[in-house]
Amino acid sequence: MASNGLSKTEQKVAYSLASVFGLRMMGLFMIMPVFALYGQHLEGFSPLWVGIAIGAYGLTQALLQIPMGILSDKYGRKPIIMIGLFIFALGSLVAGYADSIYGVVAGRALQGMGAIAAAVLALAADLTRDEQRTKVMAIIGMCIGFSFALSLLVGPIAAQNFGLSGLFFITAGLAVFGMFIVKALVPNPIGHAPKGDTVAIPAKLKRMLMDPQLFRLDAGIFILHLVLTAVFVALPLDLVDAGLVKEKHWVLYFPAFIAAFILMVPLIIVGVKKKNTKATFQIALIIMMVALAAMALFAQSLTVLCIAVVLFFTGFNYLEASLPSLIAKFCPIGDKGSAMGVYSTSQFLGAFCGGLLGGGAYQLVGATGVFAVAFLLMLAWFGLTFGMENPVLLKSYTLDAELSDKENAKQVASQLSELEGVVEAIVVLEESVAYLKVDEHFDLSQARAVLGSVN
């Protein structure tokens, strides 16, 4: 057993799937800091179409994320992931060979149709033990964050040396490399993790949308990615106007993102120490609003813009890292897959709307208008947080359950509920599984004794 608790197989699963996820997200992100600058030769170029091109993938991702997850449950995770990566590579080639901005939009939309996020996370759940699943998901999450940071470095350098088409061809190559990793390195699952943990269940989606705490988080990730995409429609052009030549943008973006990671640490420490996630959440929102206000009011000052970019990423990094864990804490027991399905759909839909809004606002009122609208949206989100509850620090377990019939399932659920430390227990006969939410007094061995199984 590895020192961090992950078995060798689980380590292989974590790092191989994190690599696949990271390569794909890097391919999506690399265009963001460069398209407004390097796409000006394309037929039909305008700020509005720049925004649509940057955010187009979000619409098809939002529409297909949940269906692709359900298909992976029916036909297997790896085949769906391979198909998704192939579609992503195909979309990259379409965008790379396009000589008009409309062709790039079509390619970006096709990229988004390779919606593999749900299938990748479900495969990670299939191949890991419940008690180690959080660590594996954390590794995947960190890799996504790193891929975004790397895209801010690689995107401008690749566009400068190979042009916009070359950047899309590199993206296609990353997708093909991802297919190789899935084929050669990712283990084949023997069984599926319970659906409630991984894949969205359509019948439960309305319930997720109606939950007031989950709604705040879904609205939050929608606004966060809307603002991110809108800002990157306007910010590259604004930086050029302020005196930073496009070939040097990576000199700002990458160090700023790394500095923001370092500045984010005190927020995390304060939140954990004070056990007040809500307050640190609101502080992160205020930091982003200060950054957006500075961008709007001091658009011609390169020094202020550089400071604002660091502040923007500090707030963004904290919120992006916090939201998924809050979804997991607030979602009803056994409904994590459905809750994350709505969350992911909101995220990608936000990216599409951000491109549309950012491009339209820039065309009508310029960069200052984009930043002002983004500020108002963050302010609206800040208002929503006043009804947000501080999550109780509970652990979740998903345990195999040997069940004979409905009466037996009710009896087991009752016995589990009576154990010390168990806050909530649900037993699902159809999935042969027990979902538990527990506090620090919980003894896992007692639950396993009730279930008569060893996981």
C-alpha positions in Angstrom: 0.0 0.0 0.0 1.3 3.5 -0.9 2.2 5.9 1.9 -0.7 8.2 0.9 -3.2 5.4 1.3 -3.7 4.8 -2.4 -2.8 1.4 -3.8 -0.5 1.1 -6.9 -3.6 0.6 -9.1 -5.4 3.6 -7.6 -2.3 5.8 -8.1 -2.1 4.6 -11.7 -5.9 5.4 -12.1 -5.5 8.8 -10.5 -2.5 10.0 -12.5 -3.5 8.5 -15.9 -7.1 9.9 -15.7 -5.8 13.2 -14.4 -3.5 13.4 -17.4 -6.3 12.7 -19.8 -8.6 15.3 -18.2 -5.7 17.8 -18.0 -4.7 17.4 -21.7 -8.2 17.9 -22.8 -8.9 20.9 -20.7 -5.5 22.4 -21.7 -6.6 22.1 -25.3 -9.8 24.0 -24.5 -8.1 26.7 -22.4 -5.1 27.5 -24.7 -7.3 29.5 -27.1 -8.6 31.9 -24.3 -5.7 34.3 -23.9 -4.7 34.4 -27.6 -7.8 34.2 -29.9 -8.7 37.9 -29.8 -5.1 38.7 -30.7 -4.2 36.0 -33.2 -7.6 35.4 -34.9 -7.8 38.9 -36.5 -6.9 37.5 -40.0 -10.0 35.3 -40.1 -12.9 36.2 -42.3 -15.9 37.6 -40.3 -13.7 38.5 -37.3 -15.5 40.7 -34.8 -15.4 40.9 -31.0 -18.9 39.3 -30.8 -17.7 36.3 -32.9 -14.5 36.1 -30.8 -16.6 35.6 -27.8 -18.8 33.0 -29.5 -15.7 31.1 -30.7 -14.1 31.1 -27.2 -17.3 29.9 -25.5 -18.9 27.7 -28.2 -17.6 24.5 -26.7 -19.5 25.3 -23.5 -22.9 25.0 -25.2 -22.3 21.6 -26.6 -20.6 20.5 -23.4 -23.6 21.6 -21.4 -26.0 19.8 -23.7 -24.1 16.5 -23.8 -22.4 16.2 -20.5 -25.2 14.3 -18.7 -26.2 12.2 -21.8 -22.5 11.1 -22.3 -22.3 10.1 -18.7 -25.5 8.0 -19.0 -24.1 6.4 -22.2 -20.9 5.5 -20.4 -23.0 3.7 -17.8 -24.7 1.7 -20.5 -21.9 1.0 -23.0 -18.8 1.3 -20.8 -16.6 4.2 -19.6 -13.5 3.7 -21.8 -15.3 3.4 -25.2 -17.2 6.6 -24.5 -14.0 8.4 -23.4 -12.2 7.2 -26.5 -15.1 8.4 -28.7 -15.2 11.7 -26.9 -11.5 12.3 -27.4 -11.7 11.4 -31.1 -14.6 13.9 -31.5 -12.5 16.5 -29.7 -9.5 15.9 -32.0 -11.7 16.1 -35.0 -13.1 19.5 -33.8 -9.6 20.7 -33.3 -8.7 19.9 -36.9 -11.9 21.6 -38.2 -10.9 24.8 -36.3 -7.3 24.5 -37.4 -8.1 24.3 -41.1 -10.8 27.0 -40.9 -10.1 30.3 -42.7 -13.2 32.1 -41.3 -14.2 32.6 -37.7 -17.4 30.7 -38.4 -15.3 27.6 -39.2 -13.5 28.1 -35.9 -16.9 28.3 -34.1 -18.0 25.0 -35.7 -14.7 23.4 -34.7 -15.0 24.6 -31.1 -18.6 23.4 -30.9 -17.4 20.0 -32.2 -14.7 20.0 -29.5 -17.4 20.4 -26.9 -19.3 17.5 -28.2 -16.5 15.2 -26.9 -18.0 15.7 -23.4 -16.1 13.1 -21.4 -15.9 14.8 -17.9 -18.7 12.7 -16.4 -17.4 9.5 -17.9 -13.8 10.1 -16.7 -15.0 10.9 -13.1 -17.3 7.8 -13.2 -14.4 5.6 -14.3 -12.2 7.0 -11.5 -15.0 6.1 -9.1 -15.3 2.6 -10.6 -11.6 1.9 -10.1 -11.1 3.2 -6.6 -12.2 2.3 -3.1 -14.8 4.6 -1.5 -12.4 5.7 1.3 -9.7 6.7 -1.3 -12.1 8.2 -3.9 -11.8 11.8 -2.5 -8.0 11.7 -2.9 -8.3 10.5 -6.5 -10.8 13.2 -7.3 -8.5 15.8 -5.6 -5.6 14.7 -7.8 -7.8 15.1 -10.9 -8.9 18.5 -9.7 -5.4 19.7 -9.1 -4.4 18.5 -12.6 -7.2 20.6 -14.1 -6.0 23.7 -12.2 -2.4 23.0 -13.4 -3.5 22.5 -17.0 -5.3 25.9 -16.9 -2.1 27.6 -15.6 0.0 25.8 -18.2 -2.4 26.9 -21.0 -1.7 30.5 -20.0 2.0 29.9 -20.7 1.8 27.5 -23.6 -1.1 29.2 -25.5 0.6 32.5 -26.2 4.0 30.9 -26.9 2.4 28.3 -29.3 0.3 31.0 -31.1 3.4 33.2 -31.5 5.5 30.4 -33.0 2.9 28.4 -34.9 0.0 30.7 -35.4 -3.6 30.1 -34.4 -3.9 27.0 -36.8 -0.8 25.5 -35.2 -2.3 25.9 -31.8 -5.4 23.9 -32.8 -3.2 21.2 -34.4 -1.3 20.9 -31.1 -4.7 20.6 -29.4 -5.6 17.7 -31.7 -2.3 16.0 -30.9 -3.0 16.3 -27.2 -6.3 14.6 -27.7 -4.7 11.7 -29.6 -2.1 11.4 -26.8 -5.0 11.2 -24.3 -6.5 8.4 -26.3 -3.2 6.5 -26.1 -3.1 7.0 -22.3 -6.7 5.6 -22.0 -5.9 2.6 -24.1 -2.5 1.8 -22.7 -2.4 3.0 -19.1 -5.9 3.2 -17.6 -7.0 -0.1 -16.1 -10.2 -1.8 -17.2 -13.0 -1.7 -14.7 -14.4 -4.9 -13.4 -17.6 -3.3 -12.2 -19.4 0.0 -11.8 -19.5 2.3 -8.8 -23.1 3.0 -7.7 -24.9 5.4 -10.1 -25.7 7.8 -7.2 -22.0 8.4 -6.7 -21.1 8.9 -10.4 -23.7 9.3 -13.1 -26.5 11.8 -13.2 -30.0 10.3 -12.9 -32.5 12.3 -15.1 -35.4 11.8 -12.7 -33.4 13.5 -9.9 -32.2 16.6 -11.8 -35.2 18.7 -11.0 -34.8 17.9 -7.3 -31.1 19.1 -7.5 -32.2 22.4 -9.2 -34.9 23.1 -6.5 -32.5 22.6 -3.6 -31.7 26.2 -2.4 -28.1 25.5 -1.3 -27.2 23.6 -4.4 -28.9 26.3 -6.5 -26.6 28.9 -5.0 -23.6 26.8 -5.9 -24.8 26.0 -9.4 -25.6 29.7 -10.0 -22.1 30.5 -8.7 -20.2 28.2 -11.0 -22.3 29.5 -13.9 -21.4 33.1 -13.1 -17.7 32.3 -12.3 -17.1 30.7 -15.7 -19.3 33.3 -17.5 -17.0 36.0 -16.0 -13.8 34.1 -16.7 -14.7 33.7 -20.4 -16.0 37.3 -20.8 -12.9 38.7 -19.2 -10.6 36.8 -21.6 -12.5 38.2 -24.6 -11.6 41.8 -23.4 -8.4 41.5 -21.3 -5.9 40.5 -24.1 -7.0 43.4 -26.2 -6.9 45.7 -23.2 -3.4 44.7 -22.3 -2.2 45.5 -25.8 -3.9 48.9 -25.6 -2.1 49.4 -22.2 1.3 48.7 -23.8 1.9 45.0 -23.3 2.7 43.5 -26.7 0.9 40.2 -27.4 4.1 38.2 -27.6 4.7 39.0 -23.9 1.3 38.2 -22.4 2.5 34.8 -21.1 5.1 36.8 -19.0 2.1 38.2 -17.1 -0.4 35.3 -17.1 1.6 32.4 -15.9 3.4 34.1 -13.0 0.2 35.8 -12.0 -1.6 32.5 -11.8 1.2 30.9 -9.7 1.2 34.0 -7.4 -2.5 33.7 -7.1 -2.2 30.0 -6.0 0.2 31.1 -3.2 -2.1 34.0 -2.1 -5.1 31.6 -2.1 -3.5 29.5 0.7 -4.2 32.0 3.6 -7.9 31.9 2.5 -8.0 28.2 2.8 -6.2 28.2 6.2 -8.6 30.8 7.6 -11.6 29.0 6.4 -10.5 25.7 8.0 -9.3 27.3 11.2 -12.4 29.4 11.8 -14.7 26.7 10.3 -16.4 29.5 8.4 -16.4 28.6 4.7 -19.1 31.1 4.0 -17.0 34.1 5.2 -13.9 33.1 3.2 -16.1 32.4 0.2 -17.4 36.0 0.4 -13.9 37.3 0.8 -12.9 35.6 -2.4 -15.8 37.1 -4.2 -14.9 40.6 -2.9 -11.3 40.1 -4.1 -12.6 39.2 -7.6 -14.9 42.3 -7.5 -12.0 44.6 -6.6 -10.0 43.1 -9.5 -12.8 43.7 -12.0 -13.4 47.2 -10.7 -9.7 48.0 -11.1 -9.8 46.6 -14.7 -12.8 48.8 -15.5 -11.5 52.0 -13.9 -7.8 51.8 -14.8 -7.9 50.2 -18.2 -4.9 52.2 -19.5 -2.6 51.5 -16.5 -0.5 48.4 -17.2 0.6 48.3 -13.5 -2.9 48.3 -12.2 -4.0 45.7 -14.8 -1.2 43.4 -13.7 -2.1 43.7 -10.0 -5.8 43.2 -11.0 -5.0 39.9 -12.9 -3.2 38.5 -9.8 -6.2 39.4 -7.6 -8.7 38.0 -10.2 -6.9 34.7 -10.3 -6.6 34.6 -6.4 -10.4 34.8 -6.0 -11.0 32.5 -9.0 -8.7 29.8 -7.8 -10.3 29.7 -4.4 -13.8 29.6 -5.7 -13.0 27.1 -8.4 -11.4 24.8 -5.8 -14.1 25.2 -3.2 -17.3 24.8 -5.2 -17.0 21.1 -6.1 -16.4 20.1 -2.5 -19.3 22.3 -1.3 -21.6 20.5 -3.9 -20.5 17.2 -2.4 -21.2 18.4 1.2 -24.6 19.9 0.4 -26.0 17.3 -2.0 -28.5 14.8 -0.7 -26.9 11.5 0.3 -26.6 9.1 -2.7 -27.3 11.8 -5.2 -23.7 13.1 -5.8 -23.7 12.0 -9.5 -26.9 14.0 -10.2 -25.7 17.0 -8.2 -22.4 17.1 -10.1 -24.2 16.6 -13.4 -26.2 19.8 -12.8 -23.1 21.6 -11.5 -21.0 20.6 -14.6 -23.8 21.6 -17.0 -24.0 25.0 -15.3 -20.3 25.5 -15.5 -20.1 24.9 -19.3 -23.3 26.8 -20.0 -21.6 29.7 -18.1 -18.6 29.5 -20.4 -20.8 29.8 -23.5 -22.9 32.7 -22.1 -19.6 34.4 -21.1 -18.3 34.3 -24.6 -21.6 35.6 -26.0 -21.9 38.4 -23.4 -18.2 39.3 -23.4 -18.1 39.6 -27.2 -21.3 41.5 -27.4 -20.5 43.9 -24.6 -17.0 44.6 -26.0 -18.5 45.3 -29.4 -21.0 47.8 -27.9 -19.2 49.4 -25.0 -15.6 48.2 -25.1 -13.4 46.5 -22.5 -14.5 48.7 -19.6 -18.1 47.7 -20.3 -17.2 44.0 -20.2 -15.5 44.4 -16.8 -18.4 46.5 -15.4 -20.9 43.9 -16.4 -18.7 41.1 -14.9 -18.5 43.2 -11.7 -22.3 43.4 -11.5 -22.7 39.7 -12.0 -20.2 39.0 -9.2 -22.1 41.4 -7.0 -25.3 39.5 -7.7 -23.6 36.2 -6.7 -22.3 37.9 -3.5 -25.9 38.7 -2.7 -26.9 35.1 -3.1 -24.3 34.0 -0.6 -26.1 35.7 2.3 -28.5 32.7 2.4 -25.7 30.2 2.2 -25.2 27.9 5.1 -21.8 26.8 6.5 -21.5 23.1 5.6 -21.1 20.7 8.5 -17.9 18.7 8.3 -19.1 15.2 7.5 -17.6 12.3 5.7 -19.5 10.2 3.1 -19.2 6.5 2.6 -20.6 4.2 -0.1 -20.6 0.5 1.0 -21.6 -2.7 -0.7 -24.8 -4.1 0.9 -25.9 -7.8 0.7 -29.7 -7.3 0.4 -32.4 -9.9 -0.2 -35.6 -7.8 -0.5 -37.2 -4.4 0.3 -37.9 -5.4 3.9 -34.3 -6.4 4.4 -33.1 -3.1 3.0 -35.3 -1.2 5.4 -34.0 -3.2 8.3 -30.4 -2.6 7.4 -31.0 1.1 6.9 -32.6 1.3 10.4 -29.6 -0.6 12.0 -27.1 1.7 10.2 -29.0 4.9 11.3 -28.7 3.8 15.0 -24.9 3.5 14.9 -22.9 6.2 16.7 -21.8 8.9 14.4 -24.2 8.2 11.5 -26.0 11.4 10.6 -27.9 9.9 7.6 -28.2 6.4 6.1 -29.9 5.3 2.8 -29.9 1.8 1.5 -30.7 1.3 -2.2 -31.9 -2.2 -3.0 -31.5 -1.9 -6.8 -27.9 -0.9 -6.5 -27.0 -3.2 -3.6 -25.4 -0.2 -1.8 -25.6 1.8 1.4 -24.9 5.5 1.5 -23.8 7.0 4.8 -23.0 10.5 6.0 -21.1 10.4 9.3 -19.3 12.6 11.8 -16.0 12.0 13.6 -17.5 9.5 16.1 -18.3 7.0 13.3 -16.7 3.5 13.4 -16.5 2.1 9.9 -16.0 -1.5 11.2 -19.4 -1.4 12.9 -21.1 -0.4 9.7 -19.4 -3.2 7.8 -20.4 -5.7 10.5 -24.1 -4.6 10.0 -23.8 -5.0 6.2 -22.0 -8.4 6.5 -19.4 -7.4 3.9 -15.8 -6.3 3.7 -15.0 -3.5 1.2 
